[in-house]
Amino acid sequence: SNCIIHDEGCTNAQNRVQYLLCRFVEVLSSTFAATVTLCLDDLQWADSTSIAAVNQLLLTGGLASQNTHFFFLGCYRDGETDNCNPLWKSLCNNNLVNAGSTDVKLDCMDEETLTTMVSETLCLLPRLTRSLSSIIYHKTKGNPLFVTRLLTSLSKDGLLRPSLRRRRWEWDKEKILCQKLPDDVAEFLMHTIISLPYDVKSVLTILSCFGASVDSSFVKKLEGALDRALLDGIDTAVAEGLLDKIDDHYRFSHDRIQEAAYNMMNSLDRCKFHFSYGLVLAPLEAEEDDYIFTAATQFNLAGPEAVEEKGQNAIIADLNLRAGKKAMDMSHFEVAYSYFDHGITFLRKKHWEEHYALSLELFDLAARCALTNGDIVSLKLLSEQVIAYGRSYEDKLNVLYLVTCSLAFSSKLPESIEKGLDILANLGIDLQESRNTEACIQETTTLLSTRTDDEILNTRQMTEPTMIIALKFLAKLESGMNQTKPRSVPFVTQKIIELSLAKGMSPMSPIGFVYFGAFISKRGDISSGYRYVKLALSLLDKVGRESAGEVICMATQVKIFVEPIQAALEHHNDGYAASMVAGDVFNALLNTALEKICMLVAGVKLQTVREEYNKSEMLAKENKALILLVQIKQVQRDVFRLIGSDEEVKIPEEEKLIASNNSVLKTFCFRKAYISFMFRSYDDAKEYVSKFYDCRENAWAHLMVTHINNALYTGLISFWVARKSRDAQCWFARGNESKLTLKRWAESSPWTFENKWHLLEAEESFSHNDYEVAKLFYKQAISSAKLHKFVHEEALAYELAAYFYLELGEMEQSMEYFLAAHERYHEWGAFGKCNSLFEFVKSSFSPTSIESDFSPSVSGN
């Protein structure tokens, strides 16, 4: 009941960028024969957003595909990754990566390696350079940066020099030994910089304030803004090897050199310099958009204490606001949050009175980014400020919506729903849940009957801001109540449709139409439901595709009951792509999870299903979708059993969630009943199907692919139990209910449901001892399953018919059907089931009657 993941627009944009990056790498690496290589250095400083992008790339991009040529190389400094570092968390989860990986640890050089390096550098034999390399090793401990800088320093000081007479390098061993060197490379570099001319030192300290690298055009702008020459000093630093010039960029040749130059300034001077650089760069924003980031960063590094004039606080806060909004446009929400947070720190005490609009926007957007970044504590603090100081209820709606989303995100779905209902009531929107559900559905049907599809599609766009956000609250309620309060779904649906037709269509409007179609389909009117889900899909082209992932997902669940289920696989692929492009992770995961269920129902080969479930498991783990992950692994467990794999599926959170979540409990009971039936464990099948019936009442409000196997296998188990149980009447009633459900669905989609309905008719006739009718329906079930490409259900029909003929004593016919079932199960890839069937036949027939083709199968383990 709490498997909702926040899908607010800023999260969506961030996930969209990650998805597009993965697709870009996948296309490149699968198109060209040459390997695409991505190398990222200094990963220890990467933020969680960047690490998440790398993880997504490894999980679903080039490395996860077997048909791509992609090599990833990541470098990081070992001593700077603690337990809180996002890189460290990623390294701890490297088992998620579906590709071979190698850890390469680069330590400092040992003395022998350093001797080889010096020998090759000076073009002398190792025995000749050993005296020098030994001194260098003991002074540097083999640190590569220290070694190279020390060699450069020795050459500069004349202690290591070329000899024209001897035609080789020579050195003054005694003087080098007497040199006093700091123990730390950073301190050594600082001494090196101090010894440089003043203009070069000054340039290096200025550039160190702007990061690891700058481009030449920025240097020229900085020269003009500061009214001083910089390029001459930069050229000298390049000559000294402290800076590298790569095309139009100047870059510190090592991050330790930048650190050393930056540490030459004391803290007070740094604040003063950063603030002065911010002042001179801020006006350049009009010439170059990116300068807004540079100027804002300089102010933020200086801090509010550096402000000298009262009016500057609001100016700098506004600059941070604009920088944060630009970062949001680029889907970098951790950076955006940093700008908004710094902007807030620059505001003075009475900012809500003196700069209300600026304050409200800063707090609103900071709260959005906090939720996107999973920082619920900061979201709470920021929203409390807006709620306390907002001048109108409308001004508070944005943060109230974020709080509602955070409750759902934090597994507090009932509280999220309650809060959403309270907010809607304050907006004058009452769902009137006390009404009769039938009356609500009829009212909605009547309202829609007054308009043609074209009139609905051409309804004007919604423009009223309060109504637009009200629709977002309603859409959030729709998906939440669908899991926890299915009876209330029609009231939410009705309100979305009412407001959309009266006030105009919003990006959330298609959700109302698709849920209405799915709801009435479950109630039996699949034809009308199909019409409304198609209408919802068409609406996406009118109002935008913000909700496309959810709409396609829900629409596909209805389409399954009209179109061949094999086509649904492609629909869910489209839903996954639409979700990822929109950044809607939850519905991306839901689309891929339901696609895998469709694969099972459609009879896709089990090895393929297994591989696809492994991918879904990785995605769910990566996105911390715990409930979905548990349900995926529950199905995985059955797939492994059918295949005959010895691999154990561990589900650590299963027991806890079974006790607290009806959806997980229902899945657990059905999966246990299903696998017990498949392996002919009568007592377990009876026990778990009984438990399934006990918890199925609070089911989701719409049709789902899971209902297909639920109906089929609960019906089959019920007729099996009815033949053996004293309480036959109850079980006949349950079996008949499943049979009639499948018969009704077969009228809508003969392709998908005809064989299932016929199989239940056969089992019911068998239970009532109507053997001739049973024989007819078994044949029809087998024929229909074969015609419609359901190899697994063809196998099942053969198997159940074989038990039927065995009961009648027609051993030859029974053996023929057992053999056919064995062949079809083998074709499906259910080697574990084949072996179980072989053992049963071996124990039920004489050895001479078992055909030579009937043998155990090799597991696909």
N, C-alpha and C positions, 0 to 999 in steps of 0.2 A: 504493500500500500504506500510505499514511500520511494518508489523508483523514479522520481522526477529529478531531472538535472536542469539547472538554470540555463535558459537559452536566450538571454537578453541580447539585444543588438550588438553590444560591444564584444561579448563573447563570440557571437556569430562571426563578426568580422575577423577576429583573431584566428578562429578555427578555419575560416575560409582561406586565409593566407597560407596556413599550414597545409591545407588540402591541395591548394593550387601548386605549392612548392613540391609536394609529393608527386602530383601528376606530371609536373614539368620534368622532374628527375626521371620518373618512370618512362616518359615518352622518349627523352634523350637516350637513356641507357638501353632501351629496347630497340631503338631505331638504328644506331650505329654499331659497327663491329668493335670499334675501339672502346676501351673501358672509360666510363665517366668517373673522374676522381674528384672528391670534395675534401679539402683539407682545412680544418679550423684549428687555429692556435690559441693558446691562453684561455682554454675553456674554463679554467678555475674562476675566471671573472665573469663568465656568462651568467645572465639572469635566468630566472626560471622559465620565462617565455621562450627564450632562445633555446634552452635545453629541451623544452617541450616540443619545439619545432624539430630538433634533431631526433628526439625519440619517435615522433610521428613519422619522420623520414625513414628511420630504421625499421619501424613496425609495419608501415603500409607502403613505403616508397620503394626505392631501388633494391634494397637488401632483402625485402620480404618476398620479392618475386624471383622465380627461378629462371625467367626468360630475359633478365636484364643483366647488363654489364656495369656494375656500380661498385666503386671502392671508396670507403670512407676512412679518413685518417683524422683522428682528434688528438690534440696535444694539451697537456695540462701540467701544472706544477704540483707535485705530490704533497708537499707540506702545507698547502693552502686550501684543502678541501675537508672541512669538518662535517659532522653529522647533519648540520642544517643547510649545507651547501647543496643547491639543486643538482650540480654535477655528481656529487657523492651519492645522492638518492638514485640518480640514473644509473650509476655504476653498480649499485647494489641490485638493480633490477635488470641487469644485462641478460639474464636468462630469457627475457621477453623477446629478444631479437632473434628472428627466425633466419639466422645466417651464421656462418662461421666467424668467430671473432678471436683476435689474438691480443694479449696484453704485452706490451714491450716496455720494460722499465729501463730508463736511461739514467744511470748513476754518474757521479763524477768519474773522470778517467783515473785508472790506476797508473802507477809509475811506468809500467812497461808500455802502456798505450800512449802515455804522454811522450815518452822517449821516441816512439815511432812517429808521432805527430811532429815533434821538433825536428827529427831527422829528415822527414819528407819536406818540411817547410824550408829548411836551410840547405836541402840537397846534399846532405852529408851522411856518412855511415852512422848507424846508431852508436857504435863504440866511441865515435868522436864527439857525439853530442850528449853522451850520458852525463857528463859532469854538469852541463848546463841544465838539462832536463831534470836532474835530481834536485837542483836548487829551486827551480820553478815549481816542481811538485810540492816540495815542503813549504813553499810560501803560499801556494794557491790551493792546496789539497785536491788538485785536479779539476777545479771548476773551469769549464771551457771558456766562459766569458772572461773570468779572471786571467786565465792563461793568455788569451789573445790580447787583452788590454795590457798585460804586463810586458809581453813581447814587443808591442808597439811602443810602450813607454821606454823600455830598455834601448830600443833602436833610436828613439827620439833623443835620449840622453847620451847617446854615443857609447853605451856600454855593450851594445850588440851592433856590430858594424861590418860592412863588407871590406875585405882586404884586397886591394888591387895586386899587391905583390904576391900574396899567397893564392889569389884567385878563389877565395872561399870566405865564408863568414867566420868572424872571430869574436871573442867576448872577454871581458875582464872579470874573471871568476871572483877575485877577492873583493872588488868594489860592489859586485852584485850581491855577494853575501852580506856586505856591510849595510846595504840599503834597508831602511826601516819601512816596512810595508804594513798597512792595517790588515787585521785578520779578516775583515768583511769586505766583499767585493764592492758593496754600495759605498762604503767609506773610501775605498781606493778610488772609485770613480769620482767621488766628490772632490778628493784631493787633485785628481787630474783636471777637473773643470776649473778649480780655483787657480790653477797655474796658468790658465789661458788669459789672453788679453781681456780687458774690461768689456769691450763691445761684444766679444764672442760669449763671455759669461752672461751678459745681459740678455742677449738673444736667446740663449738656451733656457734661461729662467722664464722668459716671456712665453716661449713656445711650450714649455712644460706645463703651463697653465691651460693649454688647449688640447691636451691628450697626446696620444702616441704619434699622430701625424697631422699635417696640414697641407693644403694644396697651395700652389704658388699664387693663384688669384687671391686667395684669402690673405696671404702674406702681403701682397700689394695693397689690398684694402686696409689691412692693419697698419701698414706704413703710413698711409694717408690719414687714417683716423688718429694715430698716435703722433703724427708729424715727426717721425724719426726713421732713419735708414735701418733696415734689418737684413737685407739680402747679402751685403758684404760679410757680415758676421756669420750668416748662415753658410756661405760658401766656405769660410774658414773651418767651421764645424764639420762640414762634409769632408774637407781635406784631412781633418784630424780623425775621421772615422767615427765621430760621435753621431752624425746624422747620415742617412742614406738619401740620395735623390733618385727617385724612381718615377720616370716620366715627369709629370707636373706636380709630384708630391714630395714633400720632405718628411722623412720618418726617422724617429730615434732608432739607432741601430739595435738597441736592446731596451726593454722596458726598465731595466735597472738604471740605465743612463738617464731616462726621463725622471725616475724617482730621485736620483742623486741631484739633478738640476733643480727639481721642485723643492727638495729638502734644504737647499741652500738659503731659502727665504724663511724667516721666522713667521709664526702664525699671524701676528698683527700685520706684517707686510703683505702676506698672502691675501688677507681679507681686503686690504686697501687696493692692491693691484687688481684682484678679481672684480671689485666694484667699479674701479675706473675703466677696466676693459668692457664691462657691461654697459657703462654710460656711453662710451664711444661707439660701441657696436649696435646698440639699440636702434639708432636712426637708420642704419643700413638695411633694416628689415624691408623697407620699401623697394630696395634695389634687388635683394635676393632673399627669397622666402626662408631658406635654411638658416640665415643669420639670426632668426628669432630664437632658435634653439641655442645657438652659441651665446647670444646675449643673456638669455634667461639663465643658462647654466652658470655663467660668470656671476650674475647677481646671487644665485642660490649658493654658490661656493663661498661667497662673501658673507651671506647671512644677513638677517634683519638688523643686527647690531652695527653693520657698516653704513646704514642709511643715515644721512646727515640732515636732510630736509624733510619736513613733515609730508609734503605732497608726493614725495617719491614712493612712499609705501603703496598707495593705490595704483600708481603707474606700473610698478614692478609686479604687483599682484595680477594686474590685467595682462601684462606681458606673459606671465606664467600661464594664465588662463588660455590665451591664444596659442601658446606653445603646446599646452596639453591637448587642446582640441585638434591641433594639427597632428600630434602624435596618435590620437585616437583614429583620425582619418587614415593613418598608416598602419592601424591595427597593432600598435605597440602600447599596450595598456598599462604595463608596469611603469614605463617611462612617463606616460600620460599622468598616471596617479602621482608620480614624483613631482611633476610640474604643478599639479593642482594643490598638492600638499604644501609645497614650498610657497605657492601663492597665498594659501591660507595663513602661513606663518608670517608673511609680510603685512597682513591686515592688522590695523591698530585695534585697541580695545573696543571702541564704539562702532565697529565696522558695520554691524547690522543696522544701525541707525543712519550712518553717514554714507555707506556704500551698499545698500540693500541688494540691488540687482546683481552687482559683482559678487557679493558674498553668496547669494542664492545659487548662482550658476557654478561657482567654484565648488560649493559643498555638494550640489546635485551631481556634477560630473565626477567628483572625487568618489562619491558613494557608488556610482555606476562602475567605475574602474575597480574599486575595492571588492565588489561582488564578483566581477570578472576574474580578479586575481585570487579569489577564494579567501579574502581577508575579511571575515565576518565581524571581527572585533572592531576594525576601523569603520566598517559599514554602520555598525550600531552607534558608534560615537558620532559619526557625521550625520546620520539620520536624526538622532536626538536633537542636534543643534537646529536642523531645518524645522523639525516638528515644534521645537520651542520658540523659534524666532520667525517662522514663516507668517506672513501677514494675512494669508487667506488659505482656505482649505485646498484650493486648486494649486497653490504654490507648493503644497506638501505632497501632492499626488505622486510625483515621480519617485521620491524616496519611499513613500508608502508602498508603491509597487515593488521597489527593490527589496524592501523588508519582507514582503509577501513571498517573493521569489527565494530569498535567503532561507526562509523557514522550510520551504519545499526542498531546497538544496541541502538543508541540514537534517533531512529525514524527519521533519515535523509537518507532514502533509496535512493532518487534521487542523493544526493551528493555522497553517497557511490558508486553508479553505475558509476557516472561521473569520480570519482577518479580512480576506477578500470580500466575503459577504457583508461584513460591517462597513467596509469602505464603499461598496456599491450602494448600500442602504443610505449612507450619508450623501451620495450623489443622486438620491431619489430613485434608484433602480432596485425594485423589489422582485425577487424571483417567484414569490407567492407559492412556495413549496408545499403549502398545506392543501393546495388544490388536488383534484383527482388527476392522476397521470394520464388516463385516457382522454379526459377533457383537454388537457394541455396539448397532447398529440393531435387531437382533432382540430383545435384552434390553429395550430401551426399549419396543418394540412390545408385548412380552409383559407388561411392567409396566403399561402403560396399558390393556391388554385386561382386566385384573382389576377395572377400575372403569368405571362408566357415566359419561356426561358430567355427569349431575346430581350424582353422588358427587364428581367432581372439582371441580365448581363450588361445592359445599358443604363443601369441605375447610376445616378451621379455619385461622385466621390465624396466621402466624408471630410469635412473641413473643420469641424468644431473640436478644438484640442481636448476638452474634457471628455467628449464622447469617444475620441480616438483612444485615449488611455483607458476609458471604461471598457471598451471592447477588448483591450489587452488583459484586464482583470478577468473578464468573462472567459476569454480563451484559456487563460491559466486555470480557471475553475473547471472548465470543460474536461481538460486532460486529467486533472486531479480527482474530480468527482467520478470520472469514468472508472477509476480503480477502487475508490473508497465508498462512494455513495451513488451507485449506478442508477438508483431510482430518481435521483435529482437531475440527471443529465438532460432529460427532455425540457426542463424548465430553463436551464442555462442555454440550451440550443435555441429554444423559442425566443429568448431575449436577444441573442445575437442576431437572429434573423429579423426580428421586429425592428431593432435599432438600425440594422443595415438597410432595410427597405425604407424606413422613415427618415433617417438622418444621412444616409449615403453609405457607400461601401468603403470599408477600411481594409488594410492588409490582413486583418484577422477575420474578416467576414467569411472567407471560404471554409474556415474551421466549423462554423455553425452549420453550413449546408452539408459538409461531408459527414459530420457527426449525426445529423438528422437522417441522412441516407443510411448510415450504418445502423442506427437505432431501429428504424422501421424495417430494415432488412432482417434484423434478428427476430423481430416480431412476426415475420412471415411474408411481408410485402417486399420481396426482393426486387421485383420489377421497378417499383417506384423508388426504392432505395438506390438502385443502379442509376436511375435518372438523376437523382440529386447528387450522387458522388461525381458523375460526369459534369454536372453543372458546376460543382465546386472546383474541379480541375480547370474548367474553362475560365472561371473567375480569376484564377491565378494570373492569367495573361492580362487581365484588366486592372488589378489592384497591386500587382507586384508579387514576387515569389518569396517573401519573407517567411511565410508559413508553408512553403511548398513541400518540405520533407514530411511534415505531419499530415498534410492533406493527401499526398500521394500514398503514404503508408496506410491511412485509413481507407482510402478509395480502393486500394489494391485488395484489402481484406474483403470488400464487397464484390469486387470483380471476380475473385476466386469462385464465387458461387454462381457466376454467370458464364465466364469464359473458362477454357481449359486451364487447369492449375499450372501446367508447365509454362504458360505465358506469364504467370505472376512472378516468376523468377526475374524476368527482364524488368517488370514494373518496379519491383523492390530495388533492383540495381539503380533504376532511375531515381527512386526515392532516396537511396543512399547518396547518390551523386548530388542531388538537389539539396539535401541536408548539409552535406559537407561544404558545398559552394556557399550556402547561406551560413555555415558555421554552427548549425544546429546539431550538436553532438548527440544529444539524447535520441532524437528521431533518426539520426544516422545509425546509431546502435540498434534501435528498435527495428528499423528496416532490414538491417543485416541479420538480426536474430530471427525475425519472421521469415526472411528468405530461406534461412537454413531449415526452419520447420516445413516450409513449402517443399524444399528439396526432399525431406523425408517422406512427406505425403505423396510427392510425385514419383517416388521410387528411384531417385538418382542413386548411382552406385555408391555404396557405403564408404569406400575409400575416399571418394571425392567429398562426401559429406563430412567425413572425419577431418580432412584437411581444412575445409571451410570452417568447421567449428573451432579448430585450433586458431584460425585467424580471428574469429569473433571473440574468443577467449582473450586473446592478446589485446584487442581493442577495448574490451570491457575493463580489463585490468589497468590499462593505460589511463582510462578516463574515470577510474574508481567507481564504476557503476556496479555496486556490490550485488544488488538484488538481481539485476540482469545477468551478472556473472554467475551467480549461484544457479539460476535457471538454465543457463547455457550448459554448465557443467553437469546438471542433472540429466540433460539429454545426451551429453557426451558419454556419460557412464553407460547408457543403454547402447549407444553406437559401438563402443568398445566391446561390450558383451556380445552383441550380434556378430561383430567381426571375428571375435574369438581372441582379442588382444588380452595379454596379461597385464597391460599397463593399468595401474591403479589410479582412479580419479579421486583426489582428495578435495573435499569441500568443507574447509574449517568452520565457516559461518553458518552451515546448513541448519544445524539443530536450533541455533538461536533464532534464525529467521523463520523456521517452521513454526516456532512457538508464537511469533509476533506478527507474521505476515500471511494473510489468507491466500494471496496469489502464489507465494512460494509453497505453502502447504498443499494447495490444490495441485500444483505441478508435481510435487513430490509424490503425492498419493496416486496420481494418474500414471506417472512414469513407473512406479513400483508395480501397479496393477498390470500395465502394458507388458513389462518385461517378464513378469510372472506368467502371464498368459502365453507369451511367445515361447517360453521354456516349459510350459505345461505344469506349472506349480499351482495346483488348484486352490489349496488353502490360502496361500499368499495372495493370489489373484482375487479371491473372494473377500479377504480381509481389507485389501487396499481399495478395491472398487467401492466397498461399503463406506470407507472413510472418505473417498472422493465424493460420493453422493451427499455425505454429511456437510461438506464444505463448499459445494459448488453453487449454493444459492446466491452468495454474494459475488457472482461472476461479473465480468466487465459488461458494459451496457450495449456493446455492439458485436456484430459477427466477427469472428477471428478464425484463422486457419486452424488453430488448436482445437476448435469445436468439431472439426471433421473427424480427427482420430478419437477425440473424446466420445463422439456419438457412435462411431464404428466399434471401438474396442469395449466400451461399457456395454454395448448391446451384445457383442459376442460373448463376453464374460457372463452377462446376465442369463443368456440362454444356456450356457454351459452349466452354470450354478443351478438353474431351474431344473435341469435334467437329473441333478444329484441331490438337491436340497428338499427338505420337507416343506420349507416355506416357498414352494414353487410359484404360487400365485403372485407374490410380491415381485419376484424376479422376472416372471413373464411380463408383468406390467412395465418393468423397467426396460426390458428388451424390446417390447412393442413400441415404447416411447422413442427409443433410438431408431427403430426401423421406420416409423412414420416420419421422423425428422429427416432421415436420409432419403426417403421416398419423395418428400416435398422438395428437397434440394435437387433431387434427380430430375424433377420436372423443370427446374430452372437451368440446370447444367447436366444433361445426360452424360457428357464426356467424363466428368470428374466423379459423379456419384452413382451412376447406374450399377456398376459392378458391386459397390458397397451395399447398396439397397438389396440387390439380388442375393448377396451372401447372407445378409441378415434374414431375408425371407427363407433361405435354405435352412439356416440354423433353427429358426422358429418352427418350420415344418418338421424338422428332425425331432425337436423337443416334443411336438404334439403327435409323434409317430405317424405323420403323414409322409411316408417314405417316397412315394412316386413323385409327389410335388417337390420334395426336397431334392431328389435327383435332378429334376428339371432346372431348379434354381441354381444348384451347384454348377451345372454345365453353363448356364447363362452367366453366372458370376465369373467363371473362368474365361469364357469367350469374350465378355465385355472388358475384363481387365487386360487381356491380350490385345484387343483391338485398340484400346486407349492408352497402351504403353505403360501400364502399372505392373511391372514385373514382380514386385514384392507382394502385391495383392493377388496376382495370379498364383504365386507360390502359396500364399495363405489359403486361397480357395481350394487349391489342389490338396493341401495338407488337411484342411477341415473335412473335405469330401472323403479323404482317405480314412480318417477316424470314423466317419459315418459308415463307410462300406465295411470297415473292420468290425464295427458294432453289429452290422447285419450278417457278418460271417462270410461276406463275399471277398475272400482273401486275395484272389488274383486281381480284382479291380482295385482293391485297397493298395496292394503292392505297386500297381501301375501308377496310382495317384501319388503315393509316397515318393516314388522315383521322380515323377514330374516335379513335385514340390522341391525335392532336393536339388534338381537341376536349376530351377528358377531361383532358389535361395542362393545357390552358388553363383549364378549370373549376377545377382544383386550384390554379392560380396559378403553375404552373411555366413561366413565360414563357421563361426561358433554355433549358429543355429543349425547348419548342416550336420555338424558333429553330434549335436543333441538329437537331431532327428534320426541319424544313423544308429545311435545307441538305443533309441526307442524301438526302431524296427528290428534291430538285432535281438532285442529281448522279447519281441512279440511274434516273430516269425521263425520258422525252422531255418537252419543254416542253408539248406538246399534250395529254399524258396527265395533267398535273397540274391538278386541279380548281381553279376560281377561289377556292373557299373556303379552300384550303390556302395560307396566307400567313404571313409572320413575325408574331410577337406583340410587343406593346409591353411592355417590362419594367416591373415594379412598383417600380422603383428609387426 
